[in-house]
Amino acid sequence: MTITLDYSAKLILITGGGRGIGYAIARALASAGGTLAITYTHTDASDIAKALCEEFGVVAKAFKCEASDSKDTDRMVQDVEACFGKKVDIAIANAGVALWKDAHAMTDDDFRRLFEVNTYGPYYLSRALVRSWLDLPISVDPDVSQVDIKSINKTLGKQILVVSSISGLVAMSPQRQAAYNASKAAVTMLSKSLAEEWAHLGITVNTISPGYVATDMTTSDDPKLKEWSREWNYRTPVRKFASAEELGKFVALLVSDQQGGWGFFTGSDVVVDGGYTTL
Ligand SMILES: NC(=O)c1ccc[n+]([C@@H]2O[C@H](COP(=O)([O-])OP(=O)(O)OC[C@H]3O[C@@H](n4cnc5c(N)ncnc54)[C@H](OP(=O)(O)O)[C@@H]3O)[C@@H](O)[C@H]2O)c1
């Protein structure tokens, strides 16, 4: 059987698509012809989008959007639709932040921030998208709680994939990251809940839970990080990190119509961790 990845009919939105895992996913999908909307918040991704267009002959655009801000997310989804003249087909909620800090020392803001970006962010994005897909006003200001979506029967053929983490399954160490772990556990459960709630609409919602991937989040010249890094390698049975590129290609397979994207794959958490959680 030959599997050909063809995303030429798909508009794919990737949050945090300018760097790390998000960029690798964007690159893999661009190489298969996808039209891309990539978001960033600090590091302008416009040149990255331009380079993807030039290298792969696709259309890719960058949009500034703070993932933890629901109004900004609503606006961004509207801007993406207006820019491309169509609705998003596949959304990858990838933007995330980590914090290594002892639980006893975290401030309220530290703890809140992790949830705002890692948990609320994917929720805000999913909510904006489902409202768009159902032709409801994207902004939550008009109250649509009277709309009984259980009675709507559609086969929209849309996908949401959230980049969670094995940190939502096991308490990673030796670094202390209770807020990160909890925010990822929450987003994994949130995604399962959305999958159940929206299954009859033809919307699938899944998470991937990677183990350690070499990105800015996990690599630097900081001696402490280097020491942890050796420990992380040791604790990963395959004795290495995944590269962002490997993960990007994996996701491109997962959400393709020929693989996960045919509508039955939903409510799942795909663990891809070099065996870390087997121990
Ligand atoms: N690396 C790992 O080992 C690993 C393992 C498991 C799961 N993950 C998850 O994978 C995802 C990507 O991580 P990564 O390793 O690629 O990290 P990264 O290299 O630090 O990149 C993070 C990305 O998220 C974006 N972002 C961060 N905060 C944001 C915010 N408030 N609003 C909008 N965008 C924001 C960043 O945009 P800017 O460039 O504009 O800052 C950047 O594109 C995260 O959800 C992370 O938790 C990573």
The ligand as a MOL file (V3000), in Angstrom:
LIG
                    3D

  0  0  0     0  0            999 V3000
M  V30 BEGIN CTAB
M  V30 COUNTS 48 52 0 0 0
M  V30 BEGIN ATOM
M  V30 1 N 9.9050 20.0370 23.7670 0
M  V30 2 C 9.4050 19.0070 24.4680 0
M  V30 3 O 10.1370 18.1630 24.9900 0
M  V30 4 C 7.9210 18.8320 24.6020 0
M  V30 5 C 7.4390 17.6210 25.0870 0
M  V30 6 C 6.0810 17.4170 25.2140 0
M  V30 7 C 5.2040 18.4180 24.8550 0
M  V30 8 N 5.6950 19.6070 24.3910 0 CHG=1
M  V30 9 C 4.7140 20.6210 24.0310 0
M  V30 10 O 4.8650 20.9220 22.6590 0
M  V30 11 C 4.4270 22.2590 22.4070 0
M  V30 12 C 5.5170 23.0110 21.6520 0
M  V30 13 O 6.6740 23.0190 22.4780 0
M  V30 14 P 8.1330 23.3240 21.9120 0
M  V30 15 O 9.0480 22.3610 22.5770 0
M  V30 16 O 8.1270 23.4260 20.4400 0 CHG=-1
M  V30 17 O 8.3820 24.7480 22.6080 0
M  V30 18 P 9.1320 26.0520 22.0950 0
M  V30 19 O 10.2320 25.6990 21.1840 0
M  V30 20 O 9.4150 26.8120 23.3420 0
M  V30 21 O 7.9940 26.8120 21.2450 0
M  V30 22 C 6.8260 27.2460 21.8830 0
M  V30 23 C 5.8870 27.8090 20.8420 0
M  V30 24 O 4.6900 28.2010 21.5040 0
M  V30 25 C 4.4280 29.5690 21.2360 0
M  V30 26 N 3.8480 30.2100 22.4150 0
M  V30 27 C 4.3160 30.1610 23.6880 0
M  V30 28 N 3.5330 30.8940 24.4850 0
M  V30 29 C 2.5570 31.4070 23.7120 0
M  V30 30 C 1.4490 32.2490 23.9720 0
M  V30 31 N 1.1990 32.7100 25.1900 0
M  V30 32 N 0.6390 32.5880 22.9320 0
M  V30 33 C 0.9070 32.1270 21.6810 0
M  V30 34 N 1.9490 31.3410 21.3880 0
M  V30 35 C 2.7660 30.9890 22.3880 0
M  V30 36 C 5.7760 30.1800 20.9210 0
M  V30 37 O 5.5680 31.3660 20.1500 0
M  V30 38 P 6.6700 32.5670 20.1540 0
M  V30 39 O 7.7740 32.0800 19.2780 0
M  V30 40 O 5.9630 33.7430 19.5880 0
M  V30 41 O 7.0880 32.7390 21.5710 0
M  V30 42 C 6.4430 29.0440 20.1580 0
M  V30 43 O 6.0480 29.0500 18.8140 0
M  V30 44 C 4.1060 22.8600 23.7710 0
M  V30 45 O 2.7200 22.7910 24.0100 0
M  V30 46 C 4.8580 21.9520 24.7340 0
M  V30 47 O 4.2950 21.9610 26.0170 0
M  V30 48 C 7.0230 19.8350 24.2550 0
M  V30 END ATOM
M  V30 BEGIN BOND
M  V30 1 1 1 2
M  V30 2 2 2 3
M  V30 3 1 2 4
M  V30 4 1 4 5
M  V30 5 2 4 48
M  V30 6 2 5 6
M  V30 7 1 6 7
M  V30 8 2 7 8
M  V30 9 1 8 9
M  V30 10 1 8 48
M  V30 11 1 9 10
M  V30 12 1 9 46
M  V30 13 1 10 11
M  V30 14 1 11 12
M  V30 15 1 11 44
M  V30 16 1 12 13
M  V30 17 1 13 14
M  V30 18 2 14 15
M  V30 19 1 14 16
M  V30 20 1 14 17
M  V30 21 1 17 18
M  V30 22 2 18 19
M  V30 23 1 18 20
M  V30 24 1 18 21
M  V30 25 1 21 22
M  V30 26 1 22 23
M  V30 27 1 23 24
M  V30 28 1 23 42
M  V30 29 1 24 25
M  V30 30 1 25 26
M  V30 31 1 25 36
M  V30 32 1 26 27
M  V30 33 1 26 35
M  V30 34 2 27 28
M  V30 35 1 28 29
M  V30 36 1 29 30
M  V30 37 2 29 35
M  V30 38 1 30 31
M  V30 39 2 30 32
M  V30 40 1 32 33
M  V30 41 2 33 34
M  V30 42 1 34 35
M  V30 43 1 36 37
M  V30 44 1 36 42
M  V30 45 1 37 38
M  V30 46 2 38 39
M  V30 47 1 38 40
M  V30 48 1 38 41
M  V30 49 1 42 43
M  V30 50 1 44 45
M  V30 51 1 44 46
M  V30 52 1 46 47
M  V30 END BOND
M  V30 END CTAB
M  END
